[in-house]
Amino acid sequence: MDKVLLSFGHGYSAQALARLLLPQGFRIIGTTRDAAKAARLAETGIEPVLWDDDLAPALASATHLLSSVGPSEAGDPVLARHG
């Protein structure tokens, strides 16, 4: 079985986890709101996806989820968008 982690809000903590999981054969998809950060994530072996893009393909391929997006006053943006 393929191991695919979809990391919502791929920041500091998610990057630390990725450094442990990549050598174990995980494919890691990380979301970000910033195109420049997306390019930096790609350099580290993460498949970047911009938050405003269609996340359905990433969700469909994920075997594991990590949500490390900070909440707003309206609550958790991942749950608000994807339930």
QUICORPE-V251528 format. One record per pair of residues at least 24 apart in sequence whose ideal C-beta (glycine too) atoms are under 6 Angstrom apart, sorted by sequence separation. I is the first residue (numbers start at 0). J is the second residue. If there is no record, write none. Layout:
i-><I,I>
j-><J,J>
//
This chain:
i-><28,5,13,13,12,5,3,3,3,4,5,6,7,8,2,8,7,7>
j-><57,57,65,67,67,61,60,61,62,63,64,65,66,67,62,68,68,77>
//
